[in-house]
């Protein structure tokens, strides 16, 4: 099998320096990550902020050394053969502000093309064509400092594709983009990979829908560990025998989520308070368990406003694997940082 | 790729194209990175005020003082020449030394390290671009200053003058390349160091007077900044009485500048490799503000 990316027992520990008198703390960003991405795949890394996605991308793009294990990109070791990997890859990060504001869009892209040895004639032709595709051709001669966030991200996307890399890394490429611009970027990414199956694309995202819609395979990552890796469809079939319900009820004041989870057959309940009501996402072992949930609600004098049974999503897969929603993981890690 | 009328994507004409390697890639990188300096910087018209008018004001102040106290007329020429050379010092201090730090903040540094071109080519591009841009400013200061204050030049040896200027620039920008890596390690402290270095260097480097007046040891210490010796040698070569005010002979100053050029360029290469290694091991130098 021809792999574009391979990792084995890959780990990364950061040393965080405190004050002069305190010992540096260790933060494990990646732990024993084993991944195999085939040539021609659009592979997704799905996980909350702080899960280790960006650390993994940095290692694969030769920007960061691993603390343990090894990684290969395009068949080359990221440490020993970094110079052989670099001409074959490129990376675009969401929200990046690379380039120079005083230069126009075309000039910025031309400059980056020079760092990859692309001659001016070819670079200018490709810049024109790619800007056309992402709908930025009319801004070719606009200074990049005058672009909106969305347009700037489109310029960054073009920078990544300009060198026609064998392996492209997109780190949260739709971060901060509006719905329309995100859709355009996703369409372009999918078409680019479909056009030539020797290309490989690794995408990190914390948008479930993006991973579900775009990726051939997805690795779900949390706290530096890969928890599952398969196609979105296969991952979702793991929950096929579960019953997934969304219920809207009158505000849950006085009722704790734990009370629901103590009921036999309830695997997980996520409570999202809304304006004037409570939304409950529930993973139940089977449909019959729903009656026990309804009984609990009615005994607490709560009213059911709406009830839907739905197909499992990647969000449900994440909840089943981690035990909590991605939103909650991010909220908890933000609180931890603030504390 | 291009979009057809139905919105589908068709392959681009140049899908498979050659990418240069080796020295061609090196040259392309130098040209590419010098471009923002040469072209982009000209778009910010404020440079005319900050980099020509203000230095000319400082030059004028010294000229008036020297004339008021009856200093030898050569001092007027020394000041004009020193005023022009301060442009290079400012450029190295603010646009070379602290540049990698700003590139990190902008998110460019990671892209530079990840690109197949060498980082030394990137730094050289910054230096070449800065040199070209600052050269224009320095010429304007010399021409306008000489015209206003009626400075007369009499070049003793054009070849030596050219060699001294080029060596001073190579050594100065080599020092800038070296300190770019150093400042990156110091992160935010770099800004304060630049501020701290600006005025004292004006004084001890003899931008506005011959450094011989400082005494041997202080002048020798100031000679660690390549512009000090470069300026001293150039003054000796373009003014008939320059030799009288020279610190060392032109030949000795050329020899020292050659050594400095080699040391600073090698130092820059070594420090850059060290910083890149540190970036990969510790992962803290390629972080952008995001």
Contacts between the chains, C-beta under 8 A, distances in Angstrom:
chain1	res1	chain2	res2	distance
A	12	B	283	7.8
A	14	B	283	6.5
A	15	B	282	7.4
A	55	B	283	7.7
A	58	B	283	6.6
A	58	B	286	7.3
A	61	B	114	5.3
A	62	B	113	7.7
A	62	B	114	6.4
A	62	B	280	7.5
A	63	B	110	5.6
A	63	B	113	6.1
A	63	B	114	6.0
A	63	B	279	7.1
A	63	B	280	6.8
A	63	B	283	7.6
A	63	B	286	5.3
A	64	B	279	8.0
A	64	B	280	6.0
A	64	B	283	4.5
A	64	B	286	7.7
A	65	B	280	4.7
A	65	B	281	5.5
A	65	B	283	7.9
A	83	B	116	7.2
A	86	B	114	6.1
A	86	B	115	6.4
A	86	B	116	4.3
A	87	B	19	6.4
A	87	B	21	7.6
A	87	B	116	4.0
A	89	B	114	7.3
A	90	B	114	7.7
A	91	B	110	7.9
A	91	B	111	7.6
A	91	B	114	6.3
A	93	B	107	7.3
A	93	B	290	7.1
A	95	B	290	5.2
A	96	B	107	4.6
A	96	B	288	6.7
A	96	B	290	6.7
A	97	B	106	5.8
A	97	B	107	5.6
A	97	B	288	7.4
A	97	B	289	7.8
A	97	B	290	8.0
A	98	B	106	6.5
A	98	B	107	4.8
A	98	B	108	5.2
A	98	B	111	5.6
A	99	B	108	7.2
A	100	B	36	4.5
A	100	B	40	5.6
A	102	B	36	6.7
A	102	B	40	3.8
A	102	B	41	7.0
A	102	B	43	5.2
A	102	B	44	6.5
A	103	B	35	7.6
A	103	B	36	5.6
A	103	B	39	7.5
A	103	B	40	5.0
A	107	B	35	6.9
A	107	B	36	7.9
A	107	B	39	7.3
A	107	B	40	7.5
A	110	B	32	7.5
A	110	B	35	7.8
A	111	B	32	4.7
A	111	B	33	7.1
A	111	B	35	5.7
A	111	B	36	6.8
A	112	B	32	7.7
A	112	B	111	7.1
A	112	B	115	7.7
A	113	B	32	7.7
A	114	B	28	4.5
A	114	B	29	6.0
A	114	B	31	6.4
A	114	B	32	2.8
A	114	B	33	7.8
A	114	B	35	8.0
A	114	B	117	8.0
A	115	B	28	7.6
A	115	B	29	5.4
A	115	B	32	6.0
A	115	B	33	7.8
A	115	B	111	7.9
A	115	B	112	7.2
A	115	B	115	4.0
A	115	B	116	7.3
A	115	B	117	4.6
A	115	B	122	7.6
A	116	B	19	5.7
A	116	B	25	8.0
A	116	B	115	6.3
A	116	B	116	6.1
A	116	B	117	7.5
A	117	B	19	4.1
A	117	B	20	3.4
A	117	B	21	6.1
A	117	B	24	6.6
A	117	B	25	4.1
A	117	B	28	5.9
A	117	B	116	6.9
A	117	B	117	7.5
A	118	B	17	6.9
A	118	B	19	5.8
A	118	B	20	7.7
A	119	B	18	7.7
A	119	B	20	7.0
A	122	B	14	5.1
A	122	B	17	4.9
A	125	B	13	6.8
A	125	B	14	5.5
A	126	B	12	6.4
A	126	B	14	5.5
A	126	B	17	7.9
A	129	B	1	6.2
A	129	B	2	5.4
A	129	B	12	4.8
A	129	B	13	7.4
A	129	B	14	7.8
A	130	B	1	6.8
A	130	B	12	7.6
A	132	B	2	5.8
A	132	B	3	6.3
A	133	B	1	5.1
A	133	B	2	6.6
A	133	B	3	5.6
A	133	B	9	6.8
A	143	B	43	7.7
A	163	B	19	7.5
A	164	B	15	6.6
A	164	B	16	7.8
A	164	B	17	7.5
A	188	B	9	7.8
A	191	B	1	7.5
A	191	B	8	7.9
A	191	B	9	4.4
A	192	B	1	7.4
A	192	B	9	7.8
A	195	B	1	7.1
A	195	B	9	6.5
A	195	B	11	6.2
A	196	B	11	7.9
A	196	B	15	7.6
